[in-house]
């Protein structure tokens, strides 16, 4: 099984991924693009002001996706489950949000760019949301966090994209007033429901071939 954890920065994706991992079968937790990058200092700036710049940024992140995809493939071949801390839908959600904030629209081009090459598509994506003031308070504790990532409008547009992601199945969890224990229990409920619908054993499932985005 490939499980994706999505949402804007500071919403609790990494913490939830760590808590879910023990409930899966020998899970491989694949880190976000920043931590998967061989050199995070060379990543593009998060706020491009043109469609061309945004598309160039996505192309650079897709090179990192190649590294993540290799880890996913190896884990599935070993019969392990995979947890993705962010998915390729992050790239499209970011493009959607920044475009709406700066007056350009490259959604179709971005989607074509992402789907034109092999990428890891989760079986199920859990999307975390939280109130803007909660995100802002958490972001202040993270030194160097770009203000864009806890901008109310950015979050709204980012989450609007995630209503129609590439991922075939999505579960939405509001993390505003929830403890990590509560979020974990609710996420596991969605995972078990998904597995039951697929007629697979709980709590973990066997490997399947990597899927390409369509």
LINHUJO-V746184 format. One record per residue. N is the residue number from 1. SS is DSSP state (alpha for helix, beta for strand, coil for the rest). PHI is phi in degrees with one decimal (none if undefined). D_LAST is the distance of its C-alpha to the last C-alpha in Angstrom with 1 decimal. Layout:
{{N:SS:PHI:D_LAST} {N:SS:PHI:D_LAST}}
//
This chain:
{{1:coil:none:18.6} {2:beta:-109.7:16.6} {3:beta:-110.1:17.9} {4:beta:-103.3:17.0} {5:beta:-118.2:19.8} {6:beta:-125.9:19.2} {7:coil:142.6:21.5} {8:coil:-72.8:23.7} {9:coil:-61.2:26.3} {10:coil:73.6:29.3} {11:coil:-87.7:27.8} {12:coil:109.5:28.4} {13:alpha:-63.0:25.1} {14:alpha:-65.1:26.9} {15:alpha:-64.0:29.8} {16:alpha:-67.1:27.7} {17:alpha:-57.6:25.7} {18:alpha:-65.6:29.1} {19:alpha:-75.0:30.5} {20:alpha:-79.3:27.7} {21:alpha:-52.8:27.7} {22:coil:-63.1:31.0} {23:coil:-90.8:29.5} {24:coil:-109.3:26.8} {25:coil:-90.2:27.4} {26:coil:41.5:28.5} {27:coil:-67.8:25.8} {28:beta:-105.5:24.5} {29:beta:-92.1:24.1} {30:beta:-91.9:22.0} {31:coil:-70.7:23.5} {32:coil:-63.2:22.0} {33:alpha:-60.4:21.4} {34:alpha:-61.4:25.1} {35:alpha:-79.5:26.5} {36:alpha:-85.5:24.2} {37:coil:-70.5:25.2} {38:coil:-61.2:28.0} {39:coil:-146.8:29.7} {40:alpha:-59.4:28.8} {41:alpha:-68.2:31.5} {42:alpha:-97.4:29.5} {43:coil:-69.4:26.5} {44:coil:-70.8:26.1} {45:coil:-65.7:27.8} {46:coil:-76.9:25.8} {47:coil:-127.2:26.8} {48:coil:-72.7:26.0} {49:coil:-109.9:27.6} {50:coil:-135.0:25.6} {51:alpha:-62.7:22.1} {52:alpha:-62.7:22.7} {53:alpha:-65.1:23.9} {54:alpha:-63.0:21.0} {55:alpha:-65.4:18.5} {56:alpha:-64.3:20.9} {57:alpha:-63.5:21.0} {58:alpha:-61.0:17.2} {59:alpha:-59.0:17.6} {60:alpha:-68.6:20.4} {61:alpha:-69.8:18.7} {62:alpha:-68.0:15.9} {63:alpha:-64.6:18.9} {64:alpha:-71.9:19.8} {65:alpha:-59.7:16.4} {66:alpha:-58.5:17.2} {67:alpha:-67.2:20.3} {68:alpha:-66.0:18.8} {69:alpha:-60.9:16.3} {70:alpha:-62.6:19.4} {71:alpha:-68.2:21.1} {72:alpha:-63.5:18.4} {73:alpha:-60.2:18.5} {74:alpha:-64.8:22.2} {75:alpha:-63.2:22.6} {76:alpha:-64.3:20.5} {77:alpha:-63.8:22.5} {78:coil:-89.4:25.6} {79:coil:76.9:24.7} {80:coil:-102.2:24.4} {81:coil:-82.9:22.3} {82:beta:-127.9:20.5} {83:beta:-116.8:20.8} {84:beta:-97.5:18.8} {85:beta:-84.0:21.1} {86:coil:78.9:18.5} {87:coil:-130.1:14.8} {88:alpha:-63.2:12.4} {89:alpha:-63.1:12.4} {90:alpha:-58.9:16.1} {91:alpha:-63.5:15.4} {92:alpha:-75.6:13.7} {93:alpha:-65.3:16.3} {94:alpha:-64.4:19.0} {95:alpha:-61.4:18.1} {96:alpha:-62.3:18.1} {97:alpha:-66.7:21.4} {98:alpha:-65.2:23.2} {99:alpha:-61.6:22.3} {100:alpha:-66.2:23.8} {101:alpha:-77.6:26.8} {102:alpha:-116.7:27.6} {103:coil:79.6:26.8} {104:coil:-133.5:23.8} {105:coil:-136.5:20.2} {106:coil:-121.3:17.5} {107:alpha:-56.9:14.7} {108:alpha:-66.0:12.7} {109:alpha:-66.2:13.7} {110:alpha:-65.3:13.0} {111:alpha:-63.8:9.3} {112:alpha:-62.3:9.2} {113:alpha:-62.0:11.3} {114:alpha:-70.5:9.5} {115:alpha:-84.1:6.1} {116:coil:-85.0:8.6} {117:coil:-140.6:10.1} {118:coil:-63.8:10.1} {119:coil:-140.8:10.3} {120:coil:-88.5:11.6} {121:coil:-104.7:9.7} {122:coil:-66.0:12.7} {123:coil:-69.7:13.6} {124:beta:-138.9:15.6} {125:beta:-115.9:16.1} {126:beta:-99.7:19.7} {127:beta:-102.5:20.2} {128:beta:-94.9:23.8} {129:beta:-127.7:25.6} {130:coil:-157.7:29.3} {131:coil:-62.2:31.8} {132:alpha:-54.3:32.1} {133:alpha:-68.1:35.7} {134:alpha:-67.9:34.7} {135:alpha:-62.5:32.1} {136:alpha:-63.2:34.7} {137:alpha:-64.5:37.4} {138:alpha:-68.6:35.2} {139:alpha:-64.5:34.2} {140:coil:-64.3:37.9} {141:coil:-85.1:38.4} {142:coil:-107.6:35.9} {143:coil:-59.7:37.7} {144:coil:83.5:35.9} {145:coil:-66.3:33.0} {146:coil:-57.3:31.8} {147:alpha:-61.9:32.8} {148:alpha:-55.2:29.5} {149:alpha:-71.8:27.9} {150:alpha:-123.2:30.3} {151:coil:-73.7:30.6} {152:alpha:-56.7:30.3} {153:alpha:-69.2:28.3} {154:alpha:-59.9:25.8} {155:alpha:-60.6:25.3} {156:alpha:-61.7:25.0} {157:alpha:-69.8:22.3} {158:alpha:-59.5:20.4} {159:alpha:-69.7:20.6} {160:alpha:-62.4:19.7} {161:alpha:-61.3:16.3} {162:alpha:-68.2:15.9} {163:alpha:-72.8:16.5} {164:alpha:-139.6:12.9} {165:coil:-83.7:10.9} {166:coil:-70.8:7.5} {167:coil:-57.7:9.8} {168:coil:-75.2:10.2} {169:coil:-138.4:13.9} {170:beta:-134.8:16.2} {171:beta:-122.6:20.0} {172:beta:-100.8:22.0} {173:beta:-127.0:25.3} {174:beta:-86.5:28.1} {175:coil:-97.5:29.9} {176:coil:-57.5:32.6} {177:coil:-116.6:35.4} {178:coil:-98.5:34.1} {179:coil:-77.2:35.5} {180:alpha:-63.8:33.4} {181:alpha:-62.4:34.8} {182:alpha:-65.0:33.6} {183:alpha:-60.7:30.1} {184:alpha:-62.1:29.9} {185:alpha:-63.1:31.2} {186:alpha:-67.8:28.8} {187:alpha:-64.0:25.8} {188:alpha:-63.3:27.1} {189:alpha:-60.8:27.5} {190:alpha:-66.9:23.8} {191:alpha:-63.4:22.9} {192:alpha:-65.9:25.5} {193:alpha:-64.3:24.3} {194:alpha:-62.7:20.7} {195:alpha:-63.6:22.3} {196:alpha:-63.7:24.6} {197:alpha:-65.3:22.0} {198:coil:-90.9:20.3} {199:coil:59.4:23.9} {200:coil:-116.0:24.0} {201:coil:-68.8:27.1} {202:coil:-110.6:27.8} {203:coil:-96.8:27.8} {204:coil:-127.4:25.7} {205:coil:-128.9:23.3} {206:coil:-82.4:22.8} {207:coil:-73.3:20.2} {208:coil:-145.8:17.1} {209:coil:-63.3:15.0} {210:coil:-63.2:12.6} {211:coil:-106.5:8.9} {212:coil:-98.0:6.4} {213:coil:-64.9:3.8} {214:coil:-135.6:0.0}}
//
